[in-house]
């Protein structure tokens, strides 16, 4: 696959190819770290100097050069775009997109990587995919979880205007409020996209369906639900008990033993935003869903773009079901899971 690298130092909308203008002001006005990161990026990406050569020119260590380049990518001084279209697209991606009629990004992995290493690699790739999907004026729904937490840590900066990040489902349970966990994730999204953040301060699951119905009539809850109705993009992973990196909903004290047994008896294979579904991607007839605070799958399908990030073969059954249920428009997954999905799609 041919890789197309675009290094963009300009803040001009629609800028193309290679630019060397600093993102704000001139080099002489940049703070030292920004100035050095910009200089290192210019030498590395535009002049193709080695890190050793750059370290000599800047009179710093190679490890410092590495940190400067990482800072340049993280803060948006450098953006990298890989175009894989038409005949250049790997057969694996072509086939998955043909079968499931969605946009697919496959993250290269090999058998030597552990599950946490695969998660970090998938999250890093997904962060760049997400950055291309988010634009000014957009409302983006975020479902918290282990994978989305990793994604939030990998997000590059992409300043936008009038963008809203809204929490898709509550995070509290009998053991914790969940507010700090969810808030930290949302804060990182808000910082990356200079967006307003809207939390959803309700439990992940109510004890009674009638309590949820009553709360859904409250003005404070209605306000967040109204914001969710305007979502142009939803970002989520899939929860499952089979994953090597346990899903937060299964490890965080959100389910009782009785509830977990009931889900298994019903044939539940996964969840999205604490909304559980069976092998056909249906969420109907599952009692706990009547008490859940995440959007119904019918509501989820109404969102124009739905980015799902999957790491690890343990989520394969949940992924198959989510695809069968039409929950995904854009998918980022590791190579091993992609191969298994292609070889046994149903």
N, C-alpha and C positions, 0 to 999 in steps of 0.2 A: 504494500500500500504506500503510495506516495504521500508524504506529509508536506502540507503547506504551512509554513510558519509566518505569522504576522506579528511583528513587534510594533506596538503603537504607543508613542509617547505624547500623542496629541489629545486634547480634549475637544477638538472640533467635531461636531456630530457628523457621522458619515465618513470619517477619515479612513483612508484605505492604505494598504501596503505598509511601507516603513516610514515612520516619522521620528524625528529626534528633538522635537520641541518639548520642553519640560511641561508637566501638567498644570503648573501655575507659576506665573512670573518667569524670570530668567534664572539661569544657574546661579548667578551671583546673589540672587535673593533667596535661594532655596536653603533650608536648614541643612547642616552638614550631612546628616544621615541620608536625607533625600538626594542631596547633591552627589554623594558618593555612590548611592544605589543607582542613580541615573547614569553616572559615568561608567560604572561597572557593567550595566546592562548594554550601553552603547558599544562598549569594547567587546563584550561577549557575543551579543546577538547581531550587531551590524558589521563589526570588523573581524569577527570570528577569532579573536584572540583566545588562547588557552587561559585557564584560571591562574596558572603559574605566571604567565606573562602579565596578566592584569594585576596580580599581587605585587609584582615588581614595579609596575607603572604607578600604582596607587600607594606603594610603600606600606602594604598591609599583608597579613598572613593569608594563605589560601582559604583557611576556614572563615576568615572575615569576608573574603570575596564571595564565598558560598552563601553566607548570611545576607550579604547585600543583594545578591541575585534573588534570593528567596523573598526578601523584603520588597524588591521591585515587582515581583509577580503578585505577592499578597496585596499590595497597595494599589495595584492597577497601573503602575508605570509600564509594565509589560503584560501584554495579552497574547496568548498562544492559541492559534486556530488550526485544527487538523481537518482538512477537507477530504472526505472519502465518499465519492459519489460515482454513480454509474458503474462502468466496468472496473473502476478502481476499488470499489467496495468489496471487502472480503466476502467470500461465499457464505460464511456463517451468518454475517449480518444480513446479507441479501435474503437468505432463506427465512430467517426469523421474521424479517419485515414482510415478506411475501405471505407467510403462513398466518401471522397475527395482525397484519395490516396496522402496524404501529411504527414509531421511530425507535430504533434500537442503537444503543452504544454498548459495545462489548469491551470490557477492560482486560488487557492482557495480564495473565497470571500463569504460574507454573506450579508443579506439584511440591516444590520446596517451601512454599509460603504457608505460614500458619493462618488460622481463621482471622485473627486480629489484624495480621498484616494485609490479608485480602480485603478486609473491611476498610482499612486506611486507604488502600489503593483505589478501591471503588468509590469511596467518599471523595477523594481528591478529583477523580475524573468527573463525578457527578456535580461537583461544585462548579466546574467550568461549563457543563451542560446547562445547569440552572442559571448561571450568569447570562447566558445567551438568551434565555427564555424570559427573564425579568426585564421589564421596561417601565418607564415613568408612567404614573397614573394607574398602575395595575394594583389589584388586590390579590395577595398571595396567601393561601391557606397552608398552615404548617401543622403536621401531626407529629407530636414529640415521640421519641423512642431512641433506642440504642444507635440505629443507623443514622437517623436524622441528627442526633447529637454529634456523631463523627462528621457528618456533612457540614454542620454549622462551624466546626473547628477548622474546616478546610476552605471556607468561602473566601474568595478574593474580593477586594473592594471594587464596587461598581456603583458610584453615586447616581442616584435617580431623584426624580422630583414627584411629590404627591403619591408616593407608593405606600401601600399599607400592608403590613404583615399581621395576619390574624391567626390566632390559635384555633385549631379545628375541634379539639375535644378537651374536656377537663382533665386535671392531673391529680386531684386529691384522692386519698384512699384512707382507710381506718388507721394506718400507721403513720402517714405523713400528709401534709397539705399539698405536696407536689409542686408548690408555687415556685420555689427556688429552682428546681430542676427544669421545669418548663420555661420559666422566666429567663434563665441563662441562655437557653437555646434560642428563644425569640429575640433576645437582646443581640446575639451575634448576627442573626439575620438582619435585624434593624440597622446595626452598625455597618454591615457589608453593603447594604443598598440605601443607606441614609433614609430609611423608611420609618413611618410611624408604626408603633407596635400596639396591638390590641390583644390583651390577654383574655382568657375565658375562665374566670375564677369559680368554677363549679367542680364537683367531684367527677372522677372518670365514670363512675357508676353510682346511681342513686340506690338506696336500699329498697325503695318502692317505686313502681312505675307511676303511681299517682303523685308522688313527690316531684318527679321530673315534669309531669304535665303541669303541675302548679307553678314550678319554677319557670317554665317556658312562657308563662304569662306575665312574669315580672319584667318591669321596664328595663332594668339593667341587663338582663339576659336577652331580651328582645333586641336591644341595641346591637349586641355582638352578633346575634343571628342575622340581623339585617345587613351587617357588614359582610358576613359570610355569603350572603345571597349574591353579592357583587363580585365574587372571586372569578378571576380569569385563569388562575393557575392554582393547583393543589399539589403539594409536595409531601410524599409519604413513603414509608416502607411497609413491609408486611410482617405482622406478628405471627409467631408460631412456636410451639413448644419444642419442635424438632431442630431448631437452629443451634449451631455450635456456640454462637454468641447469643445467649438467651435474650428474648424480647423483653423489653422493660415491663410490659403489662403482665408477663408471666413470672417475672422474678421480683417485682417490686411490691408484692403484697396486695395486688389489685383483685385477685381472685381467691375465693375460699376453695377448700378441697371439694366441697359439694358442687360448687359452680364449675370447677374444672372437670369433674366427672360428668356433669350434665352436658357440657360442651362436647366431650368425647363421645358420649352416647348419641348425640344428635348428628355426629359425623362432621363436626366443625374442623376445618383444616387451617384456618388462619383468621386474621382480623386486619382491618385498616382503620386507624384512628379509633380504636376500641369498638369497632363495629364488626361482629363476627360473621363469617360466611362458610358455607359448605363447599363440597368439591365442585359444584356447578356455579359457584360465585353468587349464591343467593343468601340473603340475610333474613328472610322471612321465617317465622315460626321458631325463632331462637329467643327464648325468654329473656335473657340478659340484655338483648338489644333494646328491649322496651325500657330499660333503665339506663342505657348508655347515653353519653353526651356527644358522641361523634355523629357526623351526618349520616343519614341513611344512604345506602348504596345508590338508590334512585337519585338522591340529591347530588351525590358525588359524580355520577355519570353526566349530570347536566353542566358540569364545569368544563369549559372548552379544552384546557390542557391539564393533563393529570400525569405528573412525573413520579414514577415509582423507582426506588433504588433498592436493589437486592444484592446481598452479599452472602454467598455460601449455599451449598447444595441442600442444606437443611430446610431451606425455604422453597424448595422446588414444588412441592404439592400446593402450597399456598399461592405460589406464582401461577401455576397452571390454572387454579381456580379463579384467580383474579383476572386472568386473561380470558377465561371462558365467560366470566361475568361482565366483560367489557369495561373494566375499571381503569384501564391504563391506556394512555395515548403515547407516552414517552417512557422508555425503559432503559435504565443503566444497570448492568449486571456483570459479574465476573465471568471469565472465559469458561471455567469449569461448569458452572451452572448453565451457561448458554449452550454448551455442547450437550449436556444432559437434556435440556429442554428441547433442543432440535431433534435429538435421537429418540426421545419419547415424549412427544408433545401432548399426549393425552393418556 
